[in-house]
């Protein structure tokens, strides 16, 4: 059964939680963005963003442990999982991912929603929440600081490296051949490249991370995601963007994750400043036992905290159509008040203003 709504398709695939899991698919100028959807159609909306070189399967074990009255949409970001690669000659960068997410939200007709972001997905969530603060209600950062500052003295060198890597990649593209693996070898390859993954977690990610070809399987992700990100900002810019976030923030760090990886004094200077920024704006910062993929390897260690946070900081879902209706009702209410005041001033001092249920307008 395929349901089409303005270019978005939800394909029934399996069951989890107490609701169906469906496949998300929407067109973009260079192809399509794919993903997965959990929860009821009118559940409170949550966007789930995966980390670098992963895909939306990273939420397979966590989402079933979260509140079931929410609508979770997890996307494969461009160049990852089953989503299309960017066109030739185009770089991968955080601002580009933010633009992609804006397209997704527009297609979903969400006016206000929450975000769960892991690693790179947390950095995209941070930038999106800063640029579109009125749209984001709450943010959960899973082993991510929401921003990735670069030392100002290093920005020029890193940007140049990114340009040079792209040019070298383009020269070698015609000579490069996709390496074909057996499924077992592909699992081993992923675990060597990312030692924080358990074998089960690696297999979960490879459900969307491999494509069958003659003689075996190949990785689906775009090799260009490995090139240096050329869109760099310093700590001062990151803190300025962070100050624009209006959403409630829950920062869940893993004690064997980025907290340990960014342990050098210069790195600590960046992370400490970002953590303090969240605390200054009443954000919640906590550390759990586990590694960078604790949400996937051991989801029970973070699920309770994420569930409580979402339930405490999310409003009931209101669709775009409902917002329009409520806006019309509010206009009618204002006109009625004006008419009442005119009557009060011109004819009687006993006119009673109409009673309207104010909770409708609290959701606009």
Phi and psi in degrees as a GROMACS rama.xvg file:
@    title "Ramachandran Plot"
@    xaxis  label "Phi"
@    yaxis  label "Psi"
@TYPE xy
-119.862  124.48  UNK-2
-108.514  122.286  UNK-3
-108.409  129.908  UNK-4
-140.601  99.4995  UNK-5
50.1782  47.9638  UNK-6
89.0102  -3.97246  UNK-7
-102.99  131.191  UNK-8
-120.131  137.341  UNK-9
-118.061  110.816  UNK-10
-101.708  120.869  UNK-11
-63.7997  127.211  UNK-12
-125.218  -41.8927  UNK-13
-164.771  -172.707  UNK-14
-126.701  144.593  UNK-15
-157.843  175.726  UNK-16
47.5421  -136.255  UNK-17
-115.09  12.2777  UNK-18
-126.691  161.37  UNK-19
-71.8589  151.16  UNK-20
-103.907  130.225  UNK-21
-126.597  162.701  UNK-22
-92.4299  131.928  UNK-23
-98.7758  137.203  UNK-24
-150.875  123.045  UNK-25
-140.73  145.018  UNK-26
-76.9575  146.2  UNK-27
-132.67  165.939  UNK-28
-55.7913  -26.0043  UNK-29
-106.826  5.32206  UNK-30
153.375  -114.512  UNK-31
-149.694  154.875  UNK-32
-110.895  127.533  UNK-33
-109.641  168.689  UNK-34
177.703  -165.881  UNK-35
-132.824  151.829  UNK-36
-129.572  131.323  UNK-37
-120.239  147.346  UNK-38
98.4609  169.833  UNK-39
-68.339  153.986  UNK-40
-54.3972  -39.9657  UNK-41
-106.432  25.9705  UNK-42
-71.0536  160.787  UNK-43
-64.0573  126.429  UNK-44
-76.5692  134.088  UNK-45
-134.94  127.473  UNK-46
-98.5101  132.012  UNK-47
-114.61  124.937  UNK-48
-120.205  124.161  UNK-49
-82.7158  173.884  UNK-50
-89.8257  175.657  UNK-51
-57.794  133.651  UNK-52
67.8911  2.93346  UNK-53
-95.7334  -157.802  UNK-54
-158.018  -178.03  UNK-55
-66.6389  -11.2209  UNK-56
-62.3018  -14.8894  UNK-57
-62.102  -16.5665  UNK-58
-101.739  5.70534  UNK-59
-58.4199  -37.5207  UNK-60
-91.3962  -23.7205  UNK-61
-82.2737  -47.7791  UNK-62
-56.4694  -41.9107  UNK-63
-60.3693  -15.7661  UNK-64
-94.4377  -2.4054  UNK-65
-95.8076  167.516  UNK-66
-52.5147  136.763  UNK-67
-87.5602  -2.68384  UNK-68
-95.4994  14.5737  UNK-69
-104.813  158.257  UNK-70
-108.747  109.217  UNK-71
-101.156  121.036  UNK-72
-115.732  113.413  UNK-73
-109.41  126.382  UNK-74
-108.934  148.69  UNK-75
-82.6078  114.709  UNK-76
-69.8694  158.512  UNK-77
-48.4002  134.528  UNK-78
81.9791  1.84902  UNK-79
-124.725  153.046  UNK-80
55.0861  -128.588  UNK-81
-98.4307  1.48077  UNK-82
-76.8397  155.826  UNK-83
-67.1626  149.552  UNK-84
-75.3865  153.662  UNK-85
-68.3431  159.088  UNK-86
-62.147  160.594  UNK-87
-56.1381  140.63  UNK-88
84.9377  -2.29085  UNK-89
-101.167  136.075  UNK-90
-84.7231  156.062  UNK-91
-96.8828  130.431  UNK-92
-153.935  161.34  UNK-93
-59.9365  -45.7696  UNK-94
-58.7948  -36.1687  UNK-95
-66.0559  -39.4554  UNK-96
-65.1086  -37.0551  UNK-97
-61.8944  -42.137  UNK-98
-62.27  -40.0947  UNK-99
-60.7182  -44.1383  UNK-100
-64.6293  -37.0111  UNK-101
-61.4428  -37.5554  UNK-102
-63.188  -43.5627  UNK-103
-61.2998  -47.3697  UNK-104
-63.3577  -39.3313  UNK-105
-63.1597  -41.7045  UNK-106
-67.3383  -33.698  UNK-107
-79.2752  -12.1208  UNK-108
61.5367  34.2914  UNK-109
-84.9112  133.475  UNK-110
-98.3473  -31.7255  UNK-111
-148.622  135.05  UNK-112
-158.042  171.664  UNK-113
-109.848  162.053  UNK-114
-130.683  136.039  UNK-115
-114.61  121.387  UNK-116
-129.131  132.053  UNK-117
-106.807  131.03  UNK-118
54.2876  -119.017  UNK-119
-57.0232  -37.1137  UNK-120
-61.5389  -31.184  UNK-121
-68.7539  -35.7908  UNK-122
-67.6891  -38.5632  UNK-123
-65.3587  -40.9321  UNK-124
-61.7471  -41.8369  UNK-125
-62.0407  -47.2764  UNK-126
-66.9857  -41.4735  UNK-127
-61.894  -44.392  UNK-128
-64.9299  -29.0853  UNK-129
-76.0681  -39.462  UNK-130
-81.6909  -28.1637  UNK-131
-127.37  59.6883  UNK-132
-62.1287  -29.2603  UNK-133
-72.2488  -13.0788  UNK-134
-96.3293  -18.9255  UNK-135
-107.738  123.28  UNK-136
-89.25  -43.2137  UNK-137
-151.141  152.702  UNK-138
-132.194  130.842  UNK-139
-111.504  119.539  UNK-140
-105.122  114.847  UNK-141
-98.9963  108.632  UNK-142
45.326  53.1284  UNK-143
-151.953  145.732  UNK-144
-96.2619  1.55402  UNK-145
86.2555  -21.4979  UNK-146
-148.045  155.666  UNK-147
-128.011  87.4404  UNK-148
-68.7726  149.622  UNK-149
-118.175  138.198  UNK-150
-56.8313  130.047  UNK-151
-55.1225  -33.3568  UNK-152
-71.5201  -16.3775  UNK-153
-100.271  -13.9328  UNK-154
-58.4255  -47.121  UNK-155
-59.8367  -45.7802  UNK-156
-63.6858  -43.4252  UNK-157
-68.4559  -40.9186  UNK-158
-62.7494  -44.8468  UNK-159
-60.6174  -41.4733  UNK-160
-60.1236  -39.9478  UNK-161
-63.4449  -42.9764  UNK-162
-63.2443  -45.8735  UNK-163
-63.1607  -40.1099  UNK-164
-64.1205  -38.903  UNK-165
-65.4031  -43.4856  UNK-166
-63.6901  -40.9468  UNK-167
-65.5427  -40.0312  UNK-168
-60.7034  -44.6297  UNK-169
-65.2207  -33.6696  UNK-170
-69.0303  -31.0967  UNK-171
-94.6299  -6.17656  UNK-172
-55.7193  -44.7549  UNK-173
-66.598  -28.349  UNK-174
-84.3846  -20.6192  UNK-175
-75.9956  138.07  UNK-176
-119.769  138.076  UNK-177
-64.7316  131.873  UNK-178
-81.1428  130.74  UNK-179
-98.821  132.031  UNK-180
-119.745  160.225  UNK-181
-78.8731  163.198  UNK-182
-61.625  -40.2196  UNK-183
-63.0411  -42.8547  UNK-184
-67.3564  -33.7559  UNK-185
-66.4272  -40.5601  UNK-186
-61.6143  -45.4728  UNK-187
-62.1877  -42.1367  UNK-188
-61.0527  -43.1484  UNK-189
-66.7715  -39.669  UNK-190
-70.7423  -31.0216  UNK-191
-69.8408  -41.9825  UNK-192
-71.035  -29.2578  UNK-193
-134.497  81.7163  UNK-194
-67.8888  -7.80694  UNK-195
-79.8032  -6.24219  UNK-196
-88.2536  134.483  UNK-197
-75.7516  165.652  UNK-198
-61.76  -39.8308  UNK-199
-63.009  -42.6301  UNK-200
-65.5478  -39.4779  UNK-201
-60.8217  -42.5437  UNK-202
-64.4587  -37.4343  UNK-203
-62.2595  -46.9121  UNK-204
-64.9772  -33.2651  UNK-205
-77.0929  -8.90691  UNK-206
-60.0921  -32.5746  UNK-207
-111.75  -3.36367  UNK-208
-99.9809  0.872909  UNK-209
-128.39  151.004  UNK-210
-129.667  138.122  UNK-211
-76.1671  136.271  UNK-212
-137.143  174.738  UNK-213
-62.3749  123.093  UNK-214
94.0143  -2.24582  UNK-215
154.368  -137.248  UNK-216
-134.521  157.206  UNK-217
-129.232  155.032  UNK-218
-73.3721  140.417  UNK-219
-86.0604  -20.5939  UNK-220
-71.3401  152.849  UNK-221
-76.2693  128.562  UNK-222
-59.4952  -26.2966  UNK-223
-65.6358  -16.3822  UNK-224
-66.9557  -15.9522  UNK-225
-81.0266  -12.698  UNK-226
-76.0438  154.142  UNK-227
-59.3024  134.392  UNK-228
-71.0703  123.67  UNK-229
-89.3649  -11.9663  UNK-230
-89.8168  97.1543  UNK-231
-116.158  143.95  UNK-232
-136.044  151.204  UNK-233
-86.6742  177.06  UNK-234
-61.676  -41.951  UNK-235
-59.8276  -42.7277  UNK-236
-66.7325  -39.0545  UNK-237
-62.1723  -43.3999  UNK-238
-67.1312  -34.6812  UNK-239
-65.7437  -44.2111  UNK-240
-63.5369  -42.5921  UNK-241
-57.9153  -37.3613  UNK-242
-66.8652  -16.9641  UNK-243
-82.2917  -14.8912  UNK-244
-69.7809  128.387  UNK-245
-101.822  -17.0122  UNK-246
-70.2125  155.106  UNK-247
-71.0276  141.67  UNK-248
-125.085  132.854  UNK-249
-115.135  118.492  UNK-250
-107.392  113.276  UNK-251
-111.421  107.594  UNK-252
-98.1906  149.718  UNK-253
-100.087  134.701  UNK-254
-66.92  -19.9715  UNK-255
-110.033  17.6731  UNK-256
-103.434  -131.264  UNK-257
-60.794  -29.8036  UNK-258
-56.2007  -36.9598  UNK-259
-87.989  -35.4419  UNK-260
-68.4925  -35.3868  UNK-261
-99.7086  61.3488  UNK-262
-102.1  -7.7375  UNK-263
-68.3414  148.919  UNK-264
-52.556  -44.3093  UNK-265
-65.2358  -39.1665  UNK-266
-68.6056  -40.6928  UNK-267
-60.0849  -33.9604  UNK-268
-60.1829  -41.8357  UNK-269
-68.348  -52.0898  UNK-270
-66.3424  -37.7878  UNK-271
-63.8955  -39.6664  UNK-272
-65.3921  -41.173  UNK-273
-67.32  -43.0923  UNK-274
-60.3446  -44.268  UNK-275
-62.8823  -35.6317  UNK-276
-60.7864  -41.7284  UNK-277
-66.6198  -42.7432  UNK-278
-62.3832  -38.5744  UNK-279
-63.9578  -24.4323  UNK-280
-105.834  29.3046  UNK-281
63.7808  27.0998  UNK-282
-76.399  160.774  UNK-283
-104.409  125.165  UNK-284
-120.427  127.275  UNK-285
-145.775  159.317  UNK-286
-124.271  135.772  UNK-287
-120.088  156.359  UNK-288
-71.7596  134.699  UNK-289
146.389  179.952  UNK-290
-105.969  -167.551  UNK-291
-60.7703  -27.4469  UNK-292
-107.438  35.1959  UNK-293
-60.5831  -32.5578  UNK-294
-65.455  -24.3191  UNK-295
-98.4328  -43.5629  UNK-296
-72.6066  -42.0778  UNK-297
-136.288  67.7141  UNK-298
-61.3706  -25.995  UNK-299
-64.2673  -19.1717  UNK-300
-75.8103  -20.2354  UNK-301
-117.983  -18.7482  UNK-302
-58.8481  -45.4856  UNK-303
-61.2475  -42.8094  UNK-304
-66.5918  -42.8438  UNK-305
-65.709  -43.6177  UNK-306
-61.5886  -47.0382  UNK-307
-62.7442  -40.0211  UNK-308
-65.353  -45.8439  UNK-309
-62.5725  -43.3648  UNK-310
-67.1891  -28.969  UNK-311
-84.1478  -17.6715  UNK-312
-129.574  27.9539  UNK-313
-130.026  136.409  UNK-314
-91.9686  161.342  UNK-315
-57.4112  148.255  UNK-316
-69.0747  132.863  UNK-317
-129.051  120.844  UNK-318
-74.9469  168.622  UNK-319
-60.7585  -38.6557  UNK-320
-65.1833  -40.5413  UNK-321
-66.4361  -38.0685  UNK-322
-60.6472  -42.22  UNK-323
-62.2766  -42.5179  UNK-324
-64.6465  -42.5604  UNK-325
-64.8759  -35.4549  UNK-326
-64.5241  -40.6709  UNK-327
-64.3194  -40.5271  UNK-328
-64.1805  -40.2274  UNK-329
-64.3219  -39.7737  UNK-330
-62.7948  -43.473  UNK-331
-61.0791  -41.3576  UNK-332
-60.9449  -44.512  UNK-333
-63.7861  -40.7708  UNK-334
-64.647  -39.1726  UNK-335
-65.7214  -41.1532  UNK-336
-61.5729  -42.0499  UNK-337
-61.8868  -43.5053  UNK-338
-63.2016  -40.2465  UNK-339
-63.7329  -42.5752  UNK-340
-65.5822  -36.107  UNK-341
-64.6059  -41.4655  UNK-342
-65.4099  -39.8139  UNK-343
-63.1107  -40.7582  UNK-344
-75.9956  -30.8307  UNK-345
-101.55  -24.0146  UNK-346
-130.903  -45.3358  UNK-347
-146.689  147.81  UNK-348
-99.124  16.4842  UNK-349
-118.093  12.7597  UNK-350
-71.3596  132.223  UNK-351
-101.034  129.01  UNK-352
-67.4952  143.448  UNK-353
-64.5335  147.084  UNK-354
-89.4424  125.955  UNK-355
-122.994  140.189  UNK-356
-71.0962  107.178  UNK-357
-69.4261  -18.8114  UNK-358
-64.8214  -23.6193  UNK-359
-60.5338  -40.4952  UNK-360
-80.1036  -16.2672  UNK-361
-69.0376  -17.8236  UNK-362
-96.99  -2.83854  UNK-363
